[in-house]
Amino acid sequence: MQQTVAFLSEWGNDTLDFSKRGADVPTTHFIVTALIVNKEDIALVKRVLQAVRDRHFSGAVIDSEITGTNHQKRQEVLEDMDEAPFKVFSVIVDKRQLIGEGLRYKGSFYKFLHSLADRELFRLLPNLELVSSKLGDNTFMTGFVKYIEQNHISNLFSESTFGFVGFENNDLVQAAAYIAGTLARCYDETVITDQRGDFIELLRRKLISIQFFPDSFGNSPATVPASGGDYNEMLATLSINLANDFLHRKSLSPVPQVKDQVSCLGYLLFHFRHINPTRYITSFELIEHIKARTGKKVSLHYFSDKGDSPAS
């Protein structure tokens, strides 16, 4: 089985009082991002990221705040990062939508984030070693480590290797933080930019998935194409509803082929709703997505026979 490591970071603050102004203005979103790398590729990823540090940050820390609103520089950094063999998974939480969920206090807010990030990461990659930045005043990550340790206890009957194995502020953790900061400029109202479409397009090949909570984008694509052409809004809505129904019914299935179906359908739905609803996604791209998630190489025959035939 392919050994995979997730380098974790986050963006956003825990302020839930949205009436604040000035220096303490709350972010509208909280973003957890994982840079997912096969162990055998870590050395190569480090070399690429070192080159990124040298070229764009004078050898210092890869920092989204340094790039700030220099959108051309951010695109250049993302283009150079694209040379490294890693994938990206992210959970993006709209804090404004959680007030009615009984999450007005930081304690319950963090517990919710811990359970959400754990559930989505474990569902995606149950055999995953986690690495975060060194723990200090980072309230989210400190609590997340404790949550994982309490909820993923190794035993003889568990095939999972899910759990934290290290804490270091290396280039890969910095890159995860940089991408989290870039995603903030795509979704968070305090820093959102008109260039967000360009950033998402540059990250597209790297994205395994982005999980939004709550999924408040409705049943329509983020960008509805102009009338005409091959786009049919009624058919699009029906397709999204059917896809969501299948995902809700089958997302916890332990059957490997159903897991692959859920993964592929989630990938298609994410691209349709949040990137480009008219872009054609090939079977080979979906096969690569399965490989990135599971580490296994599947044949076109397997994909045609099992991958695109969702169980009823």
C-alpha positions in Angstrom: 0.0 0.0 0.0 1.3 3.4 -0.9 2.3 5.5 2.1 0.9 9.0 2.1 1.5 12.0 4.4 -0.7 15.1 4.9 1.0 18.3 5.8 -1.6 20.4 7.6 -2.2 24.1 8.1 -5.1 26.5 8.5 -6.3 30.0 7.8 -8.8 32.2 9.6 -9.5 33.3 13.2 -11.9 31.9 15.8 -13.8 35.2 16.3 -17.5 34.7 16.0 -18.7 38.2 16.8 -19.2 39.7 13.4 -20.0 43.1 14.7 -16.4 43.8 15.4 -14.4 46.3 13.3 -10.8 47.5 13.0 -7.9 45.2 13.8 -10.1 42.5 15.3 -12.4 42.1 12.3 -13.3 38.4 12.1 -12.7 36.3 9.1 -15.9 35.1 7.5 -14.4 31.6 6.9 -12.1 29.1 8.6 -10.0 27.0 6.2 -8.1 23.8 6.9 -5.8 22.6 4.2 -3.8 19.4 3.7 -0.9 19.1 1.3 -1.0 15.4 0.5 2.2 13.7 -0.7 3.4 10.2 -1.3 6.3 9.4 1.0 8.6 8.6 -2.0 7.9 12.1 -3.5 8.7 14.1 -0.3 12.3 14.8 -1.3 11.3 16.1 -4.7 8.5 18.3 -3.3 11.0 19.8 -0.9 13.4 20.6 -3.7 10.7 22.3 -5.7 9.5 24.3 -2.7 13.0 25.3 -1.8 13.3 26.8 -5.3 10.0 28.6 -4.7 11.4 30.0 -1.5 14.6 31.2 -3.2 12.9 32.7 -6.2 9.9 34.4 -4.5 10.7 34.8 -0.8 14.5 35.5 -0.8 15.0 32.1 0.8 12.7 33.0 3.7 9.4 31.4 4.8 6.7 30.7 2.1 4.1 33.1 3.4 0.8 34.1 1.9 0.7 37.3 3.9 4.0 38.4 2.3 2.4 38.0 -1.2 -0.7 39.8 0.1 -2.6 41.6 -2.7 0.2 41.1 -5.3 -2.0 38.8 -7.4 0.5 38.5 -10.2 3.1 37.3 -7.7 0.6 34.8 -6.2 -0.1 33.4 -9.7 3.7 33.0 -10.3 4.1 31.2 -6.9 1.3 28.8 -7.7 2.6 28.1 -11.2 6.0 27.2 -9.7 4.4 25.1 -7.0 2.5 23.2 -9.7 5.8 21.4 -10.6 5.8 19.5 -7.3 3.9 16.2 -7.1 1.4 16.9 -4.3 -2.4 17.1 -4.0 -4.6 19.4 -2.1 -7.6 18.8 0.1 -9.4 21.5 2.0 -12.3 22.1 4.3 -13.8 25.5 4.1 -16.3 26.6 6.8 -18.4 29.7 6.5 -18.5 30.8 10.2 -21.4 33.1 9.6 -23.7 30.2 8.9 -22.8 28.4 12.1 -24.4 30.8 14.6 -27.7 28.9 14.3 -25.9 25.6 14.9 -25.3 26.3 18.6 -21.7 27.2 17.9 -21.5 30.7 19.4 -18.6 29.8 21.7 -15.0 29.0 20.7 -15.0 25.7 22.5 -17.9 24.2 20.6 -16.7 25.9 17.4 -13.3 24.2 17.6 -14.9 20.8 18.6 -17.1 21.1 15.5 -14.1 21.9 13.3 -12.1 19.0 14.7 -14.9 16.5 14.0 -15.5 17.9 10.5 -11.8 17.9 9.4 -11.3 14.4 10.9 -14.4 13.0 9.2 -13.6 14.3 5.8 -9.8 13.5 5.9 -10.4 10.0 7.3 -13.2 9.3 4.7 -10.9 10.4 1.9 -7.6 8.7 3.1 -7.9 6.3 6.1 -4.2 5.4 5.7 -2.7 8.8 6.2 0.1 10.1 8.4 -0.5 13.7 9.6 2.1 16.4 10.1 1.4 20.0 11.3 3.4 23.0 12.3 5.0 23.0 15.8 2.3 23.4 18.4 2.2 26.6 20.4 -0.7 29.1 20.6 -2.4 27.4 17.7 -5.6 26.5 19.4 -7.1 24.7 16.4 -4.2 22.4 15.7 -3.4 21.7 19.4 -7.0 20.6 19.9 -7.1 18.7 16.6 -4.0 16.6 17.6 -5.8 15.6 20.8 -9.0 14.9 19.0 -7.2 12.5 16.5 -5.4 10.8 19.3 -8.6 10.1 21.2 -10.6 9.0 18.2 -8.1 6.9 16.3 -6.6 4.5 18.8 -4.5 1.8 17.1 -5.5 -1.8 17.7 -5.2 -5.2 16.2 -8.6 -4.9 14.5 -8.0 -1.6 12.8 -6.4 -1.5 9.3 -6.1 2.3 9.5 -2.8 4.2 10.0 -4.5 7.5 10.4 -2.8 9.8 13.0 -0.3 12.5 13.7 3.4 11.5 13.4 5.2 14.8 13.5 5.2 18.5 14.1 7.6 20.8 12.1 7.5 24.1 10.3 9.0 22.9 7.1 8.5 23.9 3.5 5.5 21.5 3.0 3.6 22.9 6.0 4.4 26.4 4.8 3.1 25.5 1.3 -0.2 24.2 2.9 -0.5 27.5 4.7 0.1 29.4 1.5 -2.6 27.5 -0.3 -5.0 28.0 2.6 -4.3 31.7 2.3 -4.9 31.6 -1.4 -8.2 29.8 -0.9 -9.2 32.5 1.5 -8.8 35.0 -1.3 -11.3 32.9 -3.2 -14.0 32.6 -0.6 -13.4 34.8 2.5 -15.3 38.2 2.3 -12.5 40.0 4.2 -9.8 39.3 1.5 -11.7 38.0 -1.5 -10.4 39.1 -4.9 -11.6 39.3 -8.5 -8.7 37.1 -9.4 -10.2 34.1 -7.4 -11.1 32.3 -10.6 -7.5 32.5 -11.8 -6.3 31.1 -8.5 -8.7 28.2 -8.5 -7.8 27.4 -12.1 -4.1 27.3 -11.2 -4.9 24.9 -8.3 -7.3 22.8 -10.3 -4.9 20.0 -11.2 -3.8 19.8 -7.5 -7.2 19.6 -5.9 -8.5 16.2 -4.7 -11.5 18.0 -3.3 -12.7 21.0 -1.3 -15.5 20.3 1.2 -17.7 23.3 2.0 -19.7 23.6 5.2 -22.5 24.5 5.1 -22.8 23.7 1.4 -24.5 27.0 0.8 -24.0 27.3 -2.9 -27.5 25.9 -3.6 -28.2 23.6 -6.5 -26.5 25.6 -9.2 -23.0 26.0 -10.5 -20.9 28.8 -9.1 -20.8 30.4 -12.6 -23.8 29.7 -14.7 -22.9 29.8 -18.4 -24.7 32.3 -20.7 -27.9 31.1 -22.3 -27.5 28.9 -25.4 -25.0 26.2 -26.2 -25.2 22.8 -24.5 -26.1 24.0 -21.0 -29.5 23.2 -19.7 -30.3 24.6 -16.2 -33.2 22.2 -15.5 -31.0 19.2 -16.4 -28.2 20.6 -14.4 -30.4 20.9 -11.3 -31.7 17.4 -11.7 -28.2 16.0 -12.1 -26.9 17.8 -9.0 -29.9 16.5 -6.9 -29.4 12.9 -8.1 -25.6 13.1 -7.4 -26.2 14.5 -3.9 -28.7 11.8 -3.2 -26.2 9.1 -4.1 -23.5 10.7 -2.1 -25.7 11.0 1.0 -26.7 7.3 0.7 -23.4 5.8 -0.1 -20.7 8.1 1.4 -20.1 5.7 4.4 -20.1 2.5 2.4 -17.1 0.2 3.2 -17.2 -1.5 -0.3 -14.1 -0.4 -2.3 -15.8 0.0 -5.6 -18.6 2.1 -4.0 -15.9 4.2 -2.3 -14.4 4.8 -5.8 -17.8 5.7 -7.2 -18.4 8.2 -4.3 -14.9 9.7 -4.8 -15.4 10.1 -8.6 -18.9 11.5 -8.3 -17.7 14.0 -5.6 -14.9 15.1 -7.9 -17.2 15.6 -10.8 -19.7 17.5 -8.6 -17.1 19.7 -7.2 -15.7 20.7 -10.6 -19.2 21.3 -12.0 -20.3 23.5 -9.1 -17.2 25.3 -8.1 -14.8 25.4 -11.1 -16.3 25.0 -14.6 -19.7 23.4 -15.3 -19.0 22.9 -19.0 -15.5 21.5 -18.7 -15.1 17.9 -20.0 -13.4 15.5 -17.5 -11.9 12.4 -19.1 -12.0 8.9 -17.7 -8.2 9.1 -17.4 -8.4 12.2 -15.1 -10.9 10.3 -12.9 -8.6 7.3 -12.8 -5.7 9.6 -11.7 -8.0 11.0 -9.0 -8.6 7.4 -7.7 -4.9 6.8 -7.7 -4.2 10.1 -5.8 -6.8 9.1 -3.2 -6.1 5.4 -2.7 -2.6 4.9 -4.1 -3.9 2.1 -6.3 -3.6 2.1 -10.1 -6.9 1.0 -11.7 -7.5 0.0 -15.3 -9.8 1.6 -17.8 -11.8 -1.7 -17.7 -12.2 -1.5 -13.9 -13.3 2.1 -14.2 -15.8 1.4 -17.0 -17.2 -1.6 -15.3 -17.2 -0.4 -11.6 -16.3 3.2 -11.4 -19.1 4.7 -13.5 -21.9 2.3 -12.5 -23.2 3.6 -9.2 -25.0 1.1 -7.1 -28.7 1.8 -6.6 
